[in-house]
Amino acid sequence: MAVDYAEKEREFLESLEADTGRDLAQWMSAIAATGLTDRNAIIDWLRLQGFLFARASWMERIHHNGGRPIYLDAAALASSGEVAEKSVAPVRAPAPSAPAPAAPPVAPPVAVVPTLASRAPAPVAPTVPRPKSAVDVNSLDEVLADAKGYRPLALLLLRDIQSLAPEATFAARDGYIAVLTADGALAGVITVSGKELRLALALGAKAVLPPFSKPKFAKAQIPGAFTHMVVLTDARQVTPDLLAAVVEAVKPA
């Protein structure tokens, strides 16, 4: 069955304000206020605001299209009054003589942390010690501090994993973050440093293909029988395929 991208775009735009706290016009103004022009840089910035890669890319394409939706035409928008009112008219470029509209305050990247910490915990077996929430911000802060400039990337990775595998939990350890399955098993680890992040997963006999390589850690005491590892230094590396591999490790068949 062919994918109805126009309908997907309609659903995306109709739920945008409820999901993010801003409608399309406000997001277009926020992107403009960053001063970013490179398309990949805009996608990276949107991901740090909490968007998954696919939606960040979609938002960038709409911005590049003058703030107009990609697949919905005027007639389709007119049949969805709220989207038409909020997404088309407000984002038209002002006349050259008019001052640029003031951009709304842009939330810092770390704003995603309270959202993660406020999620209800996954069901816990009585004999397995677990964090109080899927992401215990207080316990992770000390580990994430070692990431320095890669802290936003680490938070982005944790958020994306939790979005696709809500039953996964994370626990702070000495120099790394443990990625746990619903029953408390160790599915992966994220090591952090000021130079890079390393994500290692236990994927059994699955072939080790790029972007993965065989696990290798600076710290020999990292536990677990991991089979796949990827070095992360850029938000663009956190792709749907990479996240699918994490989900596979967290939800073994």
Secondary structure, 3 states (H helix, E strand, C coil): CCCCHHHHHHHHHHHHHHHHCCCHHHHHHHHHHHCCCCHHHHHHHHHHCCCCHHHHHHHHHHHHCCCCCCCCCHHHHHCCHHHHHHHCHHHCCCCCCCCCCCCCCCCCHHHHHHHHHCCCCCCCCCCCCCCCCCCCHHHHHHHHHCCHHHHHHHHHHHHHHHHHCCCCEEEEECCEEEEECCCCCEEEEEEECCCCEEEEECCCCCCCCCCCECCCCCCCCCCCCCCEEEEECCHHHCCHHHHHHHHHHHCCC
